[in-house]
């Protein structure tokens, strides 16, 4: 009889150890889910700050929609992950069930967002082209915020104009110079901003005076800013894809483990 008592006691102890280990593993994945939400939110904020400094036009809403969606997903994942952690530590089947439901909804929204982004990538590219071109040709020197943004963009990305230097020829910036008589007095075709200069050269002022169309000095950046921004965005996109796959794996494991724990708690309660 004592043998069976000892055996039953050992089995109970083993089961408790197994349950505690399972619970610890589940909590670990739920913590990872919360941290993944924080990481996604931080990544989206970084992407916004990194690009919004250059794209301050009123016509860039379509481009930033995807970043806003990432921000919302990251915020929701953080809150839901925290809810799951609380549910696991308190062994609340209700909270874990709510967490599992939200994980499914977030996962579905992420897939829908990815499909939407892929199917509308050409529209986003077109919107980006219109935004940068409009900033250079119509809004530079007209809106102070845009002027500062374009100057920063051209200096930091080492570029000039939307697609190239010649974009400045028929811009509002040159229309102002024509109205003030600067161009006619100096007998130059058009001017480009000093932010197009490669460095703070002594002859930068001279270099920005384009005497004849398509005749540029080597002191100016020759590549357009649109290609540079597109390259930057593509790097961001690669980071998002890698992060998205990692987060999806964590979500799947977190969902499965939380569901297992939820069922175990419900079975124990009954």
C-alpha positions, -999 to +999 in steps of 0.1 A: +000+000+000+029+024+008+044+015-025+013+027-044+012+058-022+048+067-031+042+059-067+011+081-069+030+109-051+058+107-076+034+108-105+016+138-091+049+156-085+060+148-121+027+161-134+030+193-115+066+198-127+054+191-163+025+215-159+048+242-145+073+237-174+045+239-199+031+271-183+066+287-183+070+279-220+036+294-228+044+325-208+077+328-225+061+328-260+034+353-248+062+376-235+079+372-270+046+381-286+044+413-265+080+422-274+072+415-310+044+440-309+067+465-293+093+458-320+068+462-348+055+495-333+091+508-329+099+497-365+069+515-380+076+547-360+113+546-372+101+541-408+077+570-404+103+594-389+129+583-414+107+591-444+084+618-431+113+641-428+115+642-466+079+637-476+059+666-461+036+672-490-001+672-487-003+644-513+015+616-495-014+601-475-016+569-497+021+563-491+019+565-453-013+543-450+008+511-449+030+526-421-001+537-401-014+501-404+019+487-391+017+512-361-019+500-353-009+463-356+021+468-334+001+487-307-027+460-308-001+432-306+015+448-276-018+451-257-030+417-267+003+401-258+001+417-224-034+404-220-022+369-228+007+371-203-018+382-176-042+354-185-014+328-184+000+339-151-035+341-135-045+309-154-076+326-167-093+307-195-114+337-203-084+360-208-065+333-228-096+327-250-098+364-257-061+365-264-064+336-289-093+353-307-074+386-310-043+367-323-064+352-351-079+386-360-045+403-360-030+375-381-058+377-406-054+415-407-017+411-413-023+388-442-050+411-457-026+440-453+002+422-470-021+412-499-034+448-502+001+462-501+013+439-528-018+444-550-015+482-547+023+486-549+021+503-583-004+528-569+019+535-540+049+539-564+028+563-585+017+583-554+054+585-543+065+598-577+037+624-577+046+635-542+083+640-548+078+657-582+052+680-568+074+690-539+103+698-562+084+715-590+054+732-573+060+735-535+097+743-530+102+779-521+064+783-518+060+763-485+087+767-459+083+731-445+086+716-480+117+738-488+134+726-456+124+690-464+137+690-500+170+707-489+175+680-463+165+653-487+190+665-514+219+668-489+214+636-469+205+614-499+230+631-522+205+638-550+190+667-569+155+671-582+129+644-584+144+625-614+174+647-620+187+683-621+166+694-650+134+690-629+142+725-615+140+742-649+103+748-649+098+748-612+081+774-590+116+781-576+127+793-610+095+812-617+103+832-585+138+839-598+124+850-632+099+874-615+126+889-594+148+894-625+177+872-612+178+849-642+176+877-668+203+897-652+227+868-650+218+854-684+213+819-671+187+793-681+177+783-646+190+778-611+190+749-587+191+751-549+225+751-532+215+718-515+222+702-548+259+709-543+280+679-534+299+698-507+301+733-493+322+744-522+333+779-527+320+778-562+286+763-552+267+795-561+282+794-596+276+757-600+239+762-593+235+785-622+227+763-652+238+783-683+223+758-708+198+730-704+214+696-696+248+711-692+258+704-656+289+708-635+304+679-616+299+699-584+262+690-584+245+657-575+233+642-608+210+615-595+173+622-588+159+619-553+131+597-563+154+567-570+172+573-537+140+574-517+127+543-535+159+525-526+155+535-489+119+523-489+129+490-504+154+485-476+127+492-451+104+468-469+130+440-467+133+447-429+095+446-426+093+413-445+119+396-422+103+410-391+068+400-404+078+364-409+095+362-375+064+378-358+041+354-377+060+324-363+058+337-328+021+344-332+014+309-344+033+293-314+017+318-290-017+310-303-013+272-301+003+273-266-023+297-252-051+275-267-036+244-251-034+261-217-069+275-221-083+240-227-063+225-198-076+252-174-112+247-186-109+209-183-094+213-148-122+237-137-148+212-148 
